[in-house]
């Protein structure tokens, strides 16, 4: 019997050791990579318009630099078609869809290249000439700004003529950003869609409470999906969190399915909640109501450890009583 008791004590110590290792892994510090800033931006980033066949439409956007870098940028402006693939990844130059035809209708009225110093800005003007025979439905295009940062300007010391000295510039490409135009061409417009895979997890170990869904646009023009998330205490109707007044909106293009998630930011570490997740698109509504339990990993291990410890303690007590009774 002493051998059995010793084995139980060894098992108990092993459980404690395993728990310590697991908790050390859970609470070990994580390394976060800093996000690199950018030296230029566009305002606004998109425009949604309704046009008629034969229309001429003129608008503009603003390109500006920040003061993050000590040197300016050299930029180029391109007009390309815009769409997304089946996985909803952006398609620009490679776009061959008929809904990218608008790129051919756009003319940039401003210089197609230039240079900006830190803190400077320029207005980019453009005109859309819609063909008179343009079919009704959605048309999509992007104005791309490709910018290079002037890394360094160094005096070579050589005479470049007329008393001027030659200057060499080292150019490093930073990135490109896009201004997207969503156009609805008047005519035979079809607005319809489907909402599928609407869900909210019932149990969470970590992270934020999240509602997810897939919205499919089966019409011929873009539409706006609206997402609402409401969180209530288990025994109360008073909202803890809601975005009902300002629901999240996502644009869904024709013949495409958009998967999207909406979260309650900074969800408390532990709690039991009633969650209502609602999605609306083109007159269709999908809603999930569910009780959600959030229990952190460390608390779950403590509960498991407590249960195992209690079981081992009970077994030890039973063994001791049996041994005492036999003596």
DRENMAR-887901 format. One line per 5 residues: number of its first residue (from 0); for each residue x, y, z of C-alpha. Coordinates in Angstrom, 2 decimals. Each point is the difference from the previous one (the first is absolute). Layout:
BEGIN
NUM = X:Y:Z | ...
//
This chain:
BEGIN
0 = 0.00:0.00:0.00 | 2.88:2.36:0.67 | 1.20:-0.59:-3.54 | -3.41:1.03:-1.36 | -0.03:3.11:2.21
5 = 3.47:0.98:-1.21 | -1.12:-0.38:-3.61 | -2.98:2.25:0.64 | 2.27:2.63:1.58 | 2.32:-0.18:-3.02
10 = -3.01:0.46:-2.28 | -1.07:3.03:2.03 | 3.46:1.59:-0.25 | 0.06:-0.70:-3.77 | -3.32:1.82:-0.46
15 = 1.40:3.03:1.86 | 3.13:0.00:-2.17 | -1.98:-0.26:-3.24 | -2.29:2.83:1.11 | 3.00:2.21:0.78
20 = 1.49:-0.60:-3.44 | -3.30:0.71:-1.76 | -0.59:3.21:1.96 | 3.54:1.19:-0.73 | -0.71:-0.46:-3.71
25 = -3.35:1.80:0.26 | 1.51:3.01:1.75 | 3.27:0.20:-1.92 | 0.48:3.42:-1.60 | -0.79:0.27:-3.71
30 = 2.05:2.01:-2.41 | -1.96:2.51:-2.08 | 1.37:1.23:-3.31 | -0.30:3.72:-0.46 | -1.93:1.07:-3.06
35 = 1.90:2.18:-2.37 | -1.61:3.35:-0.76 | -0.59:1.46:-3.43 | 1.13:3.30:-1.41 | -3.06:0.91:-2.10
40 = -3.76:-0.45:-0.12 | -3.15:0.69:-2.01 | -3.16:1.74:1.11 | -2.62:-1.25:-0.49 | 0.85:-3.66:-0.67
45 = -3.13:-0.80:-2.02 | -3.07:1.47:-1.67 | -3.42:-1.48:-0.74 | -2.01:1.65:-2.77 | -3.05:-0.55:-2.20
50 = 0.43:0.88:-3.70 | -2.17:-0.08:-3.10 | 1.15:-1.15:-3.44 | 1.49:3.03:-1.78 | 0.86:1.84:3.25
55 = 3.19:1.99:0.53 | 1.03:0.00:3.63 | 2.91:1.93:1.54 | 1.44:-0.42:3.49 | 3.29:0.13:1.90
60 = 2.03:-1.47:2.82 | 2.89:1.23:2.11 | 3.50:-1.52:0.12 | 2.07:1.15:2.96 | 3.21:-0.88:1.79
65 = 0.61:-0.32:3.71 | 2.92:1.35:2.00 | 1.13:-3.48:1.01 | 2.92:0.06:-2.45 | 2.45:2.82:-0.52
70 = -0.09:-0.38:-3.77 | -2.82:0.26:-2.50 | -1.53:-2.41:-2.49 | -0.08:-0.37:-3.75 | -3.35:-1.33:-1.20
75 = -1.73:-1.37:-3.08 | -3.75:-0.25:-0.66 | -1.61:-2.95:-1.77 | -3.63:-0.87:-0.79 | -0.89:-3.71:0.11
80 = -3.08:-2.17:0.21 | -0.98:-1.25:3.44 | -1.69:-3.21:1.10 | 0.53:-2.89:2.41 | 0.58:-3.71:-0.54
85 = -1.99:-2.86:1.55 | 1.99:0.33:3.24 | -0.72:3.75:0.03 | 3.60:0.98:-0.73 | 0.34:3.27:-1.91
90 = 0.56:-0.18:-3.76 | 1.42:3.06:-1.71 | 2.04:-0.12:-3.24 | -0.92:-3.64:-0.64 | -3.75:0.77:0.06
95 = -1.67:-1.31:-3.16 | -3.55:0.01:1.37 | -2.58:1.99:-1.99 | -0.64:2.02:3.15 | 3.51:1.49:-0.27
100 = -0.82:1.88:-3.22 | -0.26:3.29:1.88 | 3.80:0.25:0.08 | -0.19:0.85:-3.70 | -2.49:2.79:0.68
105 = 2.19:1.89:2.51 | 2.35:2.83:-0.95 | 2.42:1.53:2.52 | -0.07:3.81:-0.38 | 3.07:0.55:2.21
110 = 3.67:-0.78:-0.76 | 0.60:-3.77:0.12 | 3.23:0.35:1.99 | 1.64:2.40:2.38 | 1.87:0.52:3.20
115 = -1.14:1.04:3.48 | 2.02:1.17:2.97 | -1.01:-0.98:3.55 | -3.24:1.71:0.98 | -0.94:0.91:-3.58
120 = -3.11:-1.14:-1.88 | -1.44:0.01:-3.51 | -3.54:-0.29:-1.39 | -0.58:-2.72:-2.59 | -2.92:0.79:-2.29
125 = -1.68:-2.54:-2.25 | -2.93:-0.24:-2.40 | -2.21:-3.00:-0.80 | -1.66:-0.05:-3.44 | -2.67:-2.70:0.02
130 = -0.76:-1.47:-3.47 | -3.57:0.52:-1.16 | -0.41:-3.75:-0.47 | 1.41:-0.98:3.40 | -2.10:-2.84:1.52
135 = -1.63:0.41:3.38 | 1.79:-1.47:3.01 | 3.20:0.45:1.97 | 3.26:1.34:-1.39 | 3.23:0.16:2.01
140 = 3.39:1.64:-0.40 | 2.92:1.25:2.09 | 2.34:2.95:-0.25 | 3.35:-1.37:1.15 | 2.71:2.22:1.45
145 = 3.42:-1.65:-0.06 | 2.54:1.91:2.08 | 3.74:-0.22:0.59 | 1.72:1.60:2.95 | 3.13:2.02:-0.68
150 = 2.42:-1.89:2.26 | 2.98:2.31:-0.23 | 1.37:2.85:-2.02 | 3.78:0.31:0.02 | 2.26:2.55:-1.59
155 = 2.55:-1.78:-2.25 | 2.24:3.05:-0.03 | 0.14:-0.12:-3.78 | -0.80:2.97:-2.19 | -3.22:-0.59:-1.91
160 = 0.43:3.07:-2.19 | -0.95:3.68:0.51 | 1.58:-0.17:3.43 | -2.53:-2.57:1.26 | 1.04:-3.16:1.79
165 = -1.28:-3.45:-0.84 | -2.41:-1.52:2.55 | -0.70:-3.71:0.20 | -3.28:-1.31:1.44 | -0.53:-3.47:1.41
170 = -3.61:-1.05:-0.62 | -1.79:-2.62:2.06 | -3.55:-1.11:-0.82 | -2.31:0.23:2.99 | -3.37:-1.23:-1.28
175 = -3.06:0.87:-2.03 | -3.46:0.95:1.18 | -3.33:-0.02:-1.79 | -3.03:2.28:-0.24 | -2.93:-2.21:-0.98
180 = -3.05:1.14:-1.96 | -3.26:-1.96:0.34 | -2.39:1.10:-2.76 | -3.60:-1.04:-0.53 | -0.95:0.48:-3.63
185 = -3.73:0.63:-0.29 | -2.02:-2.56:-1.95 | -1.02:-3.55:0.77 | 1.04:-0.18:3.67 | -0.39:-3.21:2.00
190 = 0.46:0.12:3.79 | -0.06:-3.33:1.80 | 2.18:-2.17:2.20 | 0.37:-2.85:2.47 | 1.38:-0.25:3.54
195 = 1.54:-3.31:1.07 | 2.19:-1.51:2.75 | -1.13:2.50:2.62 | 1.51:-1.07:3.31 | 1.18:0.97:3.49
200 = 2.24:-2.39:2.02 | -1.56:-1.36:3.22 | 3.28:-0.36:1.92 | 3.21:2.06:-0.07 | 3.35:-0.58:1.68
205 = 1.48:3.29:-1.22 | -0.57:2.86:-2.39 | -3.10:2.10:-0.53 | -3.62:-1.04:-0.48 | -0.49:-0.14:-3.77
210 = -2.87:-0.39:-2.44 | 0.79:-1.23:-3.52 | -1.91:-0.48:-3.23 | 0.25:-0.25:-3.78 | -1.96:2.40:-2.20
215 = -0.50:-0.83:-3.69 | -1.04:2.66:-2.50 | -2.16:-1.65:-2.69 | -0.95:3.29:-1.65 | 1.81:2.09:-2.62
220 = 1.06:2.98:2.12 | 1.90:0.43:3.26 | -1.89:0.06:3.29 | 0.69:0.86:3.61 | -0.11:-2.74:2.66
225 = -0.76:1.21:3.54 | 1.29:-1.82:3.09 | -1.32:0.48:3.55 | 1.29:-1.58:3.21 | -1.79:0.30:3.34
230 = 1.25:-1.45:3.30 | -2.09:-0.33:3.18 | 0.72:-1.38:3.49 | -1.40:-3.49:0.59 | -2.88:1.22:2.19
235 = -0.59:3.52:-1.28 | -1.33:1.86:-3.05 | 2.40:2.91:0.47 | 2.54:0.03:-2.83 | 3.67:-0.32:0.92
240 = 1.10:0.64:-3.57 | -1.77:0.92:-3.24 | 0.77:1.58:-3.36 | -3.70:0.23:-0.89 | 0.10:3.78:-0.47
245 = 3.02:-0.24:-2.29 | -0.04:-3.47:-1.59 | 3.08:-1.11:-1.90 | -0.44:0.22:-3.77 | 1.81:-2.02:-2.70
250 = -0.35:0.37:-3.76 | -0.75:-3.26:-1.81 | 0.60:-0.15:-3.77 | -2.26:-1.88:-2.47 | 0.52:-3.77:-0.31
255 = 2.29:-0.03:3.00 | -0.23:-1.35:3.56 | 1.48:2.01:2.87 | 0.93:-1.71:3.28 | 0.13:2.48:2.86
260 = 0.40:0.03:3.78 | -1.23:2.51:2.58 | 1.44:-0.02:3.53 | -0.62:1.46:3.42 | 3.38:1.69:0.57
265 = 1.79:-0.74:3.28 | -2.47:-2.63:1.15 | 0.55:-0.59:3.77 | 2.10:-3.02:0.94 | -2.88:-1.89:1.57
270 = -3.77:0.21:-0.35 | -3.28:-1.52:-1.13 | -1.98:2.08:-2.48 | -3.03:-0.02:-2.28 | 1.10:1.07:-3.49
275 = -2.14:1.15:-2.93 | 1.72:0.19:-3.40 | -1.93:1.45:-2.96 | 0.91:0.32:-3.69 | -2.03:1.89:-2.61
280 = 0.50:0.07:-3.76 | -2.34:1.02:-2.82 | -3.16:-0.59:2.04 | 1.22:-3.32:1.47 | 0.62:-0.31:3.75
285 = 1.79:-2.78:1.91 | 0.24:-0.06:3.78 | 1.64:-2.21:2.63 | -0.85:0.10:3.72 | 2.30:-2.01:2.23
290 = 1.35:-0.31:3.53 | 3.79:0.38:-0.08 | 2.40:-1.08:2.76 | 3.50:1.41:0.12 | 2.43:-1.79:2.27
295 = 3.77:0.70:-0.25 | 2.45:-2.87:-0.41 | 1.65:0.56:3.37 | -3.35:-0.13:1.80 | -0.97:-3.15:-1.88
300 = 3.25:-1.68:1.07 | -0.55:1.10:3.59 | -3.47:-1.56:-0.05 | 1.37:-3.21:-1.55 | 2.85:-0.03:2.51
305 = -2.43:0.51:2.89 | -2.22:-2.86:-1.20 | 2.96:-2.36:-0.48 | 1.42:1.00:3.40 | -3.35:-0.65:1.65
310 = -0.27:-3.43:-1.63 | 3.54:-0.94:1.07 | -0.65:1.28:3.54 | -3.20:-2.06:0.25 | 1.80:-3.12:-1.23
315 = 2.80:0.55:2.52 | -2.53:0.44:2.82 | -1.81:-3.21:-0.97 | 3.28:-1.94:-0.14 | 1.07:1.32:3.41
320 = -3.31:-0.95:1.59 | 0.24:-3.49:-1.44 | 3.54:-0.36:1.29 | -1.06:1.25:3.44 | -2.95:-2.40:0.08
325 = 2.24:-2.99:-0.82 | 2.46:0.91:2.72
//
